[in-house]
């Protein structure tokens, strides 16, 4: 009798979005869950998602600063684990709201509050099942020159200045105008 090993299909953080799936504008943030500035930026992101409902999508990428915040890595893994159950956004917000208590046992309890049903959630955290996903985000952050958190990008372009509502809104509006020009531009006939 042969045993069949279950294959774990993982949704990577780069594919986890909140908002309109086919939006022409993507707001991406590199951040972590113990950072107060990232928590403040999360409130701004909530406002933007509400204001631009149907027009933008948001992608949070993990860049835990483990030298300063020792629990941030496991918190990021917990968010990726919750995303596998379709509960990323719920877990994401709960992690920020509880950023002072992000030990592994607390993460398990918080996952229940987020509605995560994974039976092996705690095992996944202890075993680092989603650690490589977070490491991929860290690598991408470094490749994009991220040095300070939170770091925002609009359609792949870095946002300069502080991540205030006004600053991010200005960048989103510019990207929306740019995408509108592309869709309304008349096709140029090519001469043979």
Steps between C-alpha positions, in 0.01 A plus 500: 500500500651830389453818695424816315653816640266798495640782294471837670396770254596838640374839391809724508477852650554651155163349400304609808297811426226700669272705280407475133671199343533656153572856612734704283676637809683287754608649832772284653650538844806341656445496873488302821253451782690635805591834343287794620545693173375197305198480731423868431545443127254210521230745608583716197479195272154416640384854412644476150340161434166646603539817294630322190278194528495317169795702365804376692637187656735473795785254543682478835849354486691391808827661608538410868772691682608211721792683661253744654177297508564135579138389456443666164622202295250256654226763471574524126488121472165505683360749246613279210345196673171688548504595130491132412155497665393821325537698824803717427332838541330399824825363645699796368281749687490288817880474502536877484239548773690256725856587398626492860397136555617297202647190661428166331225404747337841459519464121302176523230674707496800267458269200177371652379860539577549129293196408789276395392136499837334426540212743877504462543879540715470814708217349557713190630785716724281714639320194544816293284366216452847354842637593636473147209712375600776740867460402401552135331827599810610694716428196265695273495795742879513497505468120265801486728704726268500802688625804229658714147393591236536389600514133229550238493445125227595251504281190857403579627857543628601845304766687729770634430691818294396798216252447228749586147483366561807282831375360370151415178644358700729270702202369187286451321781314800544269509125430125496432536789252789323332306173468195686366716659227623156397147360469360802313793544262414426140701222342767626266488347155823348394619559147652212316 
